[in-house]
Amino acid sequence: MVVIQVYNLVREKIELKDKLSAVMTEAGKLETENGALLGDIEYFGNPKNLAKEIKAKFNYKNPGEKLIIVVPEE
């Protein structure tokens, strides 16, 4: 009986170590992603950067501005 309980405890310990390792790996990935998102928030918090990105992605122009789209030759 005692041998079975010790075996179960050792097996549970190994499982918990594996789960901890997986959680630590995921936490590292999330910290990296969080840093990137905070950088984006800071960048887009500047109205000039936000306007620049909107113009680049959506071909937006302010009133009075002219928009030129250059298409590369094939």
C-alpha positions in Angstrom: 0.0 0.0 0.0 2.7 2.5 0.9 4.7 1.7 -2.2 1.6 2.5 -4.4 1.1 5.8 -2.6 4.7 6.8 -3.0 4.5 5.9 -6.7 1.4 8.0 -7.2 3.0 10.9 -5.4 6.1 10.7 -7.6 4.0 10.4 -10.8 1.9 13.4 -9.7 5.1 15.4 -9.0 6.4 14.7 -12.5 3.1 15.7 -14.0 3.1 18.9 -12.1 6.6 19.7 -13.2 5.6 19.2 -16.8 2.6 21.5 -16.3 4.7 24.1 -14.6 7.2 24.0 -17.5 4.4 24.5 -20.0 2.9 27.4 -18.0 6.3 29.1 -17.7 6.8 28.8 -21.5 3.4 30.3 -22.2 4.0 33.1 -19.7 7.3 34.0 -21.5 5.4 34.1 -24.8 2.7 36.3 -23.3 5.3 38.7 -21.7 6.9 39.1 -25.1 3.6 39.7 -26.8 2.7 42.2 -24.0 5.9 44.1 -24.6 5.1 44.3 -28.3 1.6 45.5 -27.7 2.8 48.1 -25.2 5.2 49.4 -27.9 2.3 49.6 -30.4 0.2 51.5 -27.9 3.0 54.0 -27.3 3.6 54.4 -31.0 0.0 54.8 -32.0 -0.6 57.1 -29.0 1.2 59.8 -30.9 -1.4 61.3 -33.3 1.2 61.9 -36.0 2.1 58.2 -36.1 -1.5 57.2 -36.1 -2.3 59.5 -39.0 0.7 58.2 -40.9 -0.4 54.6 -40.5 -4.0 55.3 -41.5 -2.8 57.1 -44.6 -0.4 54.2 -45.5 -2.9 51.4 -44.9 -6.1 52.9 -46.2 -4.9 55.4 -48.9 -6.5 58.1 -46.8 -5.7 61.7 -47.5 -6.5 65.0 -45.7 -8.6 67.6 -47.5 -6.4 69.5 -49.8 -3.8 66.8 -50.1 -3.1 64.9 -53.3 -2.6 61.1 -53.3 -0.3 59.4 -55.7 -0.2 55.7 -55.9 2.8 54.2 -57.6 2.3 50.8 -59.2 5.5 48.9 -60.0 6.0 47.7 -63.6 5.7 44.0 -64.2 
